[in-house]
Amino acid sequence: MSRFLYALPAVLVLVPAVAGRAQTGTDIHGTWTAEIRAGKVFLQVRTTAPPDSTRSGNWNGDWNMGQSFPIDELSGLPANNDQLTAASVRFDLRREAGTLSFDGSFREGRGAGLFTFAPRDAYVGEMKSLGYTDDLPLWRRYQLAVHDVGPRYIRELKSEGFDKLTLDEIQRAKSHGVDIEYIRGIKALGFRTASLDTLVRTRDHGVTPDYVKAMKAEGYGGTTLEDFVRTRDHGVTQTYIQGMKQAGFGSATVDELVRAKDHGVTPEFVQEVRRLGLSASTLDQFVRLRDHGVREAFVQELKAVGYDKVAVEDLIRLRDHGVTAAYVRELGAQGFKNVPIEDLLRTRNHGVSADYDADMKDLGLKDLTLSQIVRLRDHGITPGFVNHARARGYKTTDPEELVRLKNGGLWR
């Protein structure tokens, strides 16, 4: 469904001398660009609001609109010609409020040129007969024509129970794509009491009748339209649900699926984890793996250094604490093989590196256990301290003696 864009700076400026010329109370004109694709025309028009327009506020830029139209709504454009090329083209967009007439050219389906707006005289009287006695100067009628707001749409709204609306409310609904087909489609799915504001919100968030039907078909009925806004906003689609069902999560609730999707848990990620032989079974475990950065490469690298049957929570802890395959290999090069996971975590958390162990060995502190190395590291026993102690006559290689020296103030 199309969306309208207005009060935005123009991206493409065509014939600036004409487009930038001030509007008057009897003259609306501007520039247009268009692209024909698959029997539809994406049309953009740009014009400048007249100085006395009360609807332009304090903003002095151009007024833009973009919308896709079936090509047969643009009288004068040939059908079935996505590559239209013509040096001179004229076509019209006829609305109840008036007609936009376009002049310009096309090349390979892309066109540009100038347009003018001619109001339809009977429009003001027709609107008044429906109770809309608003002041409708030319600029206002132009906006209503662009958004296709007229007696027909107002009567359709009334037939669906939307009566006594302001013209601004009607224009907002139409410009946001809430047409009669959308209203009836949503009502037919059980939401008969939805307000027009609610329908505008659901339409803006991409909740279409087809989306609601698809969700219901997967067993997710939703009790309010807001439920569907939430799932649509979070990317929970029929395809995602079906994929997660195939992955074994057919009984997952909407809240669980929303959380999983938000955290990047896709059917593909679930399959990746299972290929690795991990014991994850709940959605929460998959969310935790995803959140903590446990990926296939990390698991495979750990397997390559001997850690091939690690529990999910242990993998998360190793990843969080920076215990990598490279770290394991470095410890192994210093003689520490098949280190238990708890010891790996402890040494990493206490800043023990292979380089630190190598420095201690160079100073004669050989055959240290990992617990002794952690204790030395925790107490700040550095190569500098050991050399300082030796300069003072302490030749010990006993780690506990070095700790006592440090704690006794030898360093000062």
N, C-alpha and C positions, 0 to 999 in steps of 0.2 A: 504494500500500500504506500501511496505517495506521502510525502511530508512537505509542508510549506516552510520556506525560509524567508524571513523578512527582517528588515532593519539590520542588514549585514553589508559590509563593504563589498562592492563588486569585485570579482576576481578577474573577469575579462571585460575590458572596457571597449565598446564598439561605438564608433561615430561619436566621440565625446562632445562635440559641439552641439549635437542635437540632444543627446541623452542628458547632458548637464544643463540644458536650457530650462529656466524656471517654468513650472506649471502655472496655469492661471485657473480661475474659477470655471472657465469654459473650455479647457484644453488639457487633456491627459495624453502624454506620449512617452516613448522611451525606446530602449533597445531590447533585442531578444537574441538568444542563441538556442539551438535545438540539435538533438541527435536522434535519428531514427534507428530503433533496434527492435527486431522481431515484431513488427506490426504496432509498436508503440512509439510515441514521441516524448522524449524527455525535454520539456520546454522550460526555459528560464526567461523571465522578463525583469527588466530593471528600469526604474524610473525615479524621479525626484519628487518628494512630497511638496505640495504648494506651501508657500511661506505661512499661510493662514490656517494650515491644517491643524486641528486640535488633537489629532490622533498621532502626530509625529513627536509630541512631547518636546523635550529640549534637544533631541537628536537631529542633526542637520545633514546626515548622509543620505545615501540612496536607499530605496525600498525595493527589495528583491523577492521573487517568488519562483520556486521550482517545483514542477509536478510532472508525473508521467500521465499521458493521455492515450487512449486508443486512437489510432490514426484517423478513424472515421469521425471523431469528434472535431477534427480540425478540417473544416470544409475548404477544399481546394488543394489539399495534398494528396497525391496519388497513393493508392494502397499497394502493398506488396513490393515496395521498392526501398530496401534498406540502404541502397547505394545511390539514392537520388542525387543527380547532378543537374543543376539548372542555374543559369545566370540571373533569371528573374522569376521570382515566385511570389504569389499572393495567396494567402489563406486566412480564414476567420475562425475565431473561437466564440461561438454564440452562447450567451447566458441570458437568464431572465432580466438581469440588471442592465445588460447592454452587450455590445460586441467589441472584441479586440480584433483589429485588422492588422495583419502582418505583411510587410513587404521586405524582400531580401533575396538571398541566393543560397543554394546548397551545393556542396561538393562531397561526393562519396558519403552521403547520408548525414552530413553535418552542415547546419545552416546558421545564418546570422543576418540581422537587419534591423529595421525599425518597426514600431507599431504605434497605433493610435487607438484610443478608446472612445466609442460612441455610445452614450447612454440610451436606454430604451425608455421612451416617455411614459408609457403606461405603468412602469415598475413602481413608482412612488405611490400611485393610487392603489395598486394591488396590495402593497405592503400596509397601507393605512387601513384598507378594508379588513385586514387580519389583526388590526389593533396596534400596528407599529407606526406610531406617529412621530418617530424620531426624525430629527433634522437629517436629511439625506442629500448633502451637497455632492457635487460631482466626484470629489475624491473618495468619499465614503461609498458611493455607488460603484466606483472602480474596484475598491477592495472587496465589496460584496460580490461583484462579478467574477473577480479572480478566484474567490473561494467558492463560487457557485452557490451562493445563499440567496434563496428566493422563495416565493410562495409554495412551490412544489415541495421543497425540503421541509419547510415549516409545517405544511399539512401532514407530511409523512411523520414528522416528530410527534405531532399532536395525535395521530392515529395510534402511536405507540405509548401514549400516556404522558408525553413530555409537552406540557402546555404552560402558558404564562412564563415563557422564557424571555430574557432580554435578548436584544439583537446581538450583543457581545457574546452571550453564552452560546447562541446558535452559531455564530461565526467561528467561535473557538472549537466547537464540536466538529463542524464541517472541515475546518482547516487541519484538524488532527486525524482526519480519516474516519470519523464516526458517521458513516452513511447508514442508510436504512437497512441495507443488507447486513451490515455488521451488527446493528442493534437486534435485528430479528434472529440472527444466527446465535448471538449470546443468550437471548431470551429463551430460545428453543432448547438450550442446554440446561435450563432450570433457574436461570438468574433473571427472573422476571421483574424483580423490584430494584434492580441496579439503577442508581442515579446517573444522570448524564455526565456529571463530573467523574464518577467511577468508570464509566465507559471510556471517557477521554484518557483516564490514567491507564486502563488496561490496554487500550489501543496503542498508546505511546510506548508501553513496555512489551509490545509484540505478542500480547495474549489474543489470539484469534480463535474463532470457533473451531477451526481445524486443530489448533494446539490443544484446546480443552478436550475435544473428542479423542485425540491421540492419547492424552494423559489418562482419560477415563478408560480407554481401551486397555491400558496397562494396569488398571486397578487403582489408580490414584485419582479419586473423584474430586477431592477438595470441597470444602463446605462454603467457601466464599471466593469471590474473584481475586481477593488479595492473596489467597493461597496460590493461585495460578501466577499472579504477578511475581510472587517470591520464587517459585520454581523456575519461571522463565528468566528472571533476572540472574539466577545462579546457574543458568545453563543446563538445567535438568530437562532434557528433551526425551521424546519417545525413543530415539536411537540410543541415548545414553542409558535409559532404563533397561531397554532390551539387552544391551551389551552387558550391563551389570547382572541381569538375570542369568544370562548365559555363563557368567563368571561365578555363579553360585549364590547370588544375593537377591533371590526372588522375593524374600520376605522383608527386605529392608524397608523402613519407613521413609516417608518424605523427608523428615528431618535428617535422617541418616544419609540419604542420598545427597541432600543439599550440602551437608558437611563434607562428605566424600568428594563431591565435585569441586567445592571451594578449595579443598586442599590438594587438588590435582590427582586424585585417585580415579583413574580411568580403567576400563576393561583391559586395555593394553598393559597398564602398570600391574594389575592383578596377575595377568598371565606371566609377566616378566618375573614377578616374585615367586610364582609357583614353579617356573622353569628352574629356578635356583634351588628348589628343594626346601625352601624355608617353611616353617611350621605356622605361618600366619593363617588365621582362620576367620577372624572377625574384621569388620570394616574398620573398627578403631585401631587394630594393629596395622592395617594397611595405611591408614592416615598417619600413624606415628612413623612408620618407615618412610613415607613420602616426606613428611615434615622435617625429619632429621637427616634427610639427604642420603639414605641408604639406597644405593643404586646397584645395578648389575655389576659394573666394573669394580666397585668397592668390595662386593661379596666375592667375586671371582678372584680378585687379588689376594684376599685373605685366605681363600681356599688354597691358592698356590703356595702359600707359606705354612700350610698345615692346619689351618683353622676352617675345616670344612663342615663342621656340624655345630654351628654356633646358633644359639637361640635368638629369637627376634629381639628381645629386650637387650641381650648382650651386644648384638650388632649395633643397636641404637646407642648404647653406652660407649662402645668403641669409637663409633663415628663422632659422637658428641665430644669425646675427650681427645680426639686427634690421633688415635692409635691406628696407623695405616700399615699396609704391608711393608712399606719402605722402613718404617720404624722397627717392625719386627725383624727385618733382615739386618738392620744395623745392630740390634742387640745380639742377634745370632752370630754376627761377625766377631763379637767380643766374647763369645762362648756361652751365651745364654740361649739355650735351645728349649723349645716346647714350653715356653713360659706360660703359666696359667693366666687366664684372662684377668683375674683380679689383680695379679702382680703386674701385668701389662698396664692396667689402668692406674695402679698406684705409682709405678715408676714414671709414667707419662705425666700424671698430675703433679708430681713432686719435681718435675723439671729434669729428670735423669735422662741424659742422652748418651749415645754411644761415644761421642767425643769426650764427655766428662769421664766416663769409665776408662777410656784410653789414656787420658791425662793422668788419672790416678795410677794406672799401671806403669806409666813411664816414670812415676815418682817412687816406684817400688811397692805400691799397695796392690799386691796381686792376690788372686783367688778370693776376691771379695764376693759376698753374696749380694743379691739385689737388695735385700733389706739393709745391709751395711752401706751400700752405695746411697740408698735413699736417706739413711740417717746422716751420712756425711754431707749430702747435698742440702738437707734441711738445716743443718747447723752451719752452713756457709764455709765448709772446708773446701777451699779452692786451691789450685796449684800455687797461687801467690801466698796463701797462708802457710801451706806446707813448707815452702822455701823460706818464709820468714821465720818459722819455728826452727828450722835447721840452722839458719844463720845465728839463732840464739842458743844453739847447742843441743836442741832436741832432735835426735835422729830417728825417733820411733816411726814404725810403720803400722802401729796398732791403731785401728780406726777409733776405738773408744778413748785411747789416750789423746788422740788429736782433738776429739770432741771436748774432753775435759780441759785441754789447754785453751781451746777457743772460748769455752764458757767461762774459764778463769780469767780471761782478760789479756791473754798473751798478745793478742793482735794490737792492743793499744800501746 
